[in-house]
């Protein structure tokens, strides 16, 4: 009887872990690939523009668009990316080199 009570929650554990990975965390206000991501234009007012990067689906996991853009921005020497539009069909990120970021 006790073994049945313990086994059922353990069988559900992989399902809970898998479903928790489906929740999309906001990409803004944190670093991805060492690059700070923002959607606030004021954050880049005093920064030097580097380049623009785009990402198009298909995406395998949530926030893959942000990962793609920040990886390429880091390779170009940027440390901040401004996502200034919707993230629906594609994502556009403006890369900047900012002091203190």
C-alpha positions as semicolon CSV with decimal commas, in nm:
position;residue;x (nm);y (nm);z (nm)
1;X;0,000;0,000;0,000
2;X;0,277;0,248;0,090
3;X;0,477;0,157;-0,221
4;X;0,178;0,250;-0,441
5;X;0,153;0,593;-0,278
6;X;0,520;0,665;-0,343
7;X;0,532;0,526;-0,696
8;X;0,246;0,736;-0,838
9;X;0,405;1,075;-0,758
10;X;0,739;0,951;-0,893
11;X;0,572;0,850;-1,220
12;X;0,431;1,201;-1,257
13;X;0,765;1,371;-1,192
14;X;0,893;1,350;-1,554
15;X;0,563;1,492;-1,679
16;X;0,582;1,787;-1,438
17;X;0,943;1,856;-1,535
18;X;0,861;1,839;-1,907
19;X;0,564;2,073;-1,876
20;X;0,757;2,324;-1,667
21;X;0,997;2,368;-1,959
22;X;0,708;2,487;-2,175
23;X;0,662;2,804;-1,975
24;X;0,826;3,091;-2,162
25;X;1,020;3,330;-1,946
26;X;1,047;3,688;-2,060
27;X;1,378;3,736;-2,242
28;X;1,398;4,103;-2,144
29;X;1,617;4,235;-1,868
30;X;1,857;3,941;-1,868
31;X;2,165;3,826;-2,052
32;X;2,165;3,568;-2,329
33;X;2,503;3,460;-2,468
34;X;2,657;3,739;-2,260
35;X;2,438;4,001;-2,430
36;X;2,181;4,206;-2,237
37;X;1,835;4,205;-2,400
38;X;1,597;4,499;-2,367
39;X;1,282;4,636;-2,528
40;X;1,331;4,985;-2,383
41;X;1,487;5,235;-2,628
42;X;1,612;5,446;-2,336
43;X;1,853;5,165;-2,244
44;X;2,051;5,222;-2,565
45;X;2,037;5,605;-2,594
46;X;2,408;5,648;-2,515
47;X;2,529;5,330;-2,686
48;X;2,710;5,283;-3,016
49;X;2,506;5,108;-3,285
50;X;2,671;4,790;-3,420
51;X;2,429;4,614;-3,658
52;X;2,082;4,467;-3,698
53;X;2,015;4,094;-3,673
54;X;1,706;3,894;-3,766
55;X;1,583;3,552;-3,669
56;X;1,313;3,353;-3,849
57;X;1,126;3,037;-3,746
58;X;1,116;2,747;-3,715
59;X;1,230;2,753;-3,355
60;X;1,293;2,438;-3,155
61;X;1,255;2,575;-2,802
62;X;1,111;2,896;-2,654
63;X;1,329;3,205;-2,698
64;X;1,537;3,048;-2,977
65;X;1,495;3,374;-3,167
66;X;1,665;3,562;-2,883
67;X;1,941;3,302;-2,860
68;X;2,009;3,330;-3,235
69;X;2,018;3,710;-3,233
70;X;2,231;3,746;-2,919
71;X;2,482;3,486;-3,040
72;X;2,535;3,679;-3,363
73;X;2,539;4,013;-3,181
74;X;2,810;3,886;-2,943
75;X;3,016;3,767;-3,241
76;X;2,991;4,123;-3,383
77;X;3,114;4,277;-3,056
78;X;2,781;4,400;-2,921
79;X;2,681;4,363;-2,556
80;X;2,319;4,485;-2,575
81;X;2,031;4,402;-2,809
82;X;1,715;4,609;-2,845
83;X;1,412;4,407;-2,956
84;X;1,190;4,686;-3,084
85;X;0,907;4,502;-3,256
86;X;0,677;4,205;-3,222
87;X;0,818;3,854;-3,205
88;X;0,563;3,684;-3,427
89;X;0,670;3,586;-3,779
90;X;1,031;3,696;-3,722
91;X;1,235;3,886;-3,466
92;X;1,456;4,188;-3,528
93;X;1,725;4,287;-3,282
94;X;1,930;4,605;-3,299
95;X;2,277;4,538;-3,157
96;X;2,468;4,801;-2,958
97;X;2,797;4,834;-2,772
98;X;2,719;4,998;-2,438
99;X;2,943;5,094;-2,150
100;X;2,883;4,923;-1,818
101;X;2,656;4,652;-1,954
